[in-house]
Amino acid sequence: MTNYPQDIIAAYAERKISRGQFKNRFAEWQKKQGRDYSCKGTADKQGVYLTYRNITATIKNDTLHFKTCIDDTANTPFEFRRKVDFYKEAKKKAFERALATMNFYFDKAGEALRNSDSNGFRVNIGKAKDWALIAEERTRIWL
């Protein structure tokens, strides 16, 4: 996360607020930033499940088994949440990188077109289309 709430951290460091107040304010800030760190557990006849940020883990043999883009395991709920957070962050960054690369090649193609470089235009448009497909694929896989 970036742009941490410096006012809350400073108030706690200067002992202006208690540890409990710090936890509550920081949790409120996280929720406002779109971070919900609550895990929900459910159970039925098939098994026991833990859900975090729309990813469900099945508990088998004291291990959490879940699927992101790969089959993964975690030994504790904390580890499960961390892996899910890393997965979500990587998903976002991979899509943004693919989109930025696609835009880079579209700009290069436009520049080649303005310079009457038809060969450069074709090459860069081809690369831009390839990166558009990669961005689309990454969105589909990660959702």
N, C-alpha and C positions, 0 to 999 in steps of 0.2 A: 504494500500500500504506500502511496505517496501522500504528501501534504497532511502529515499527522497533526492532530489538534494541539498545537503548542501551548495554548492557554490552559488546557486541562492538565497537561503534563507539568507545566510550570507551577500551577496551583498545588498539585500534589507534591512536587519536589520541595516547594516552600512551606509545606505542611498547612496550607490554607484550607484544604479539603481532606477528609478522611479516606482511608483505603476503600471503604465501601462506596463512598460518593464517587471516587475516581473510577471504580469498576462500572458503576451505573452510567456515569457520563460518557465513559469511553465506549461502552456497549451501545448507547444511544447514537453516538457519533458513527460507529461502525454500521449500524442499521441505516442511517441517513446516507452513508456512502455506498449502500447496496450490498453490504456484507452481513449475512445472517449466519451466525455461528451456532445456531441451535440444531441439535441432532434429535430426530424423533425415532423412537423404537416402536416396533409393532411385532405381534406374534400371531400365528395361526397354526393350523394342524400341520402345515408343510415345514414350518421353521420359524426362526426368530430373525427379524430384519432391523437394520438401522438405516435411516434415510437422512442424507445431508445434501443440500443444494440440488435436489432432484436426482440424486444418484443413490441407489439402494444397494446395500451390502447384505449378504446372507451370512449368518454366523454358523460355521461348521467346524467342529473340532477345535473350538476356542480361537478360531481365526476368521477374520472378516474377508469375505470373497465378494468382489465387485467388478464391474466392467466400465471402463472409460472408453478409450479407443482400443484398449487391450484388456485382457483378463488380468486382474491385479489382486493382491492380498494385503492385509494389514493386521498387525497383532493387537492394536489398541484402537479405541475410537478416536483418540487424538491423532494417531498416525493416519487413520482413514481420512479424517478431515483435512489434514495437511496434504495428503496425496490428491484429494479432490480439488483443493484450492490450487495446487501447482498445475494440475491438469487444466482447470478452467483458465488460469492465467496464460498457460502455454497455448491454449486454443485461441485465445484472443490475439496474442502476439503473432502467431503463425498466420492467421487470417490478415492481420494488419500488414505484415511483411509482404505477403503475396499481393495484396492490393497496392501497396506502395511500389513494388517492382513493376506491376502491370502499368501503373500510371507513369512510371519512369520511361518505359518503352513506348507508351503512347506519345509522350512528350518528344522523345527522340524521333519517332515517326513523323510527327508534325514538323519538327525542325528539318528533317530530311525532305519533306514535301515542299517546304518553303524554299529550300536550296535546290529544288528540281533534281534531287537524288532519288530516282525511282527504285533503284536497287536497295539502298539504305532504308527507304520507306517500307518496301516489302519485308525485309528482314526484321525490322523493328515492329511492324504490325503483327507479323507472325509470332514474335516473342511475346508481345502484349496479349495476344489471344491465348497463347499457352499459359501465361500467368493468370489470365482470367479464368481459365478452366481449373487451374490449381486452386485459386481462391474459392471457386464454387465447390470443388471437391472437399477442401478443408472445412468449409461451412457445413457441408452435408455429413461428413464423417464425424465431426465434433459435436453436432447437435444432438 
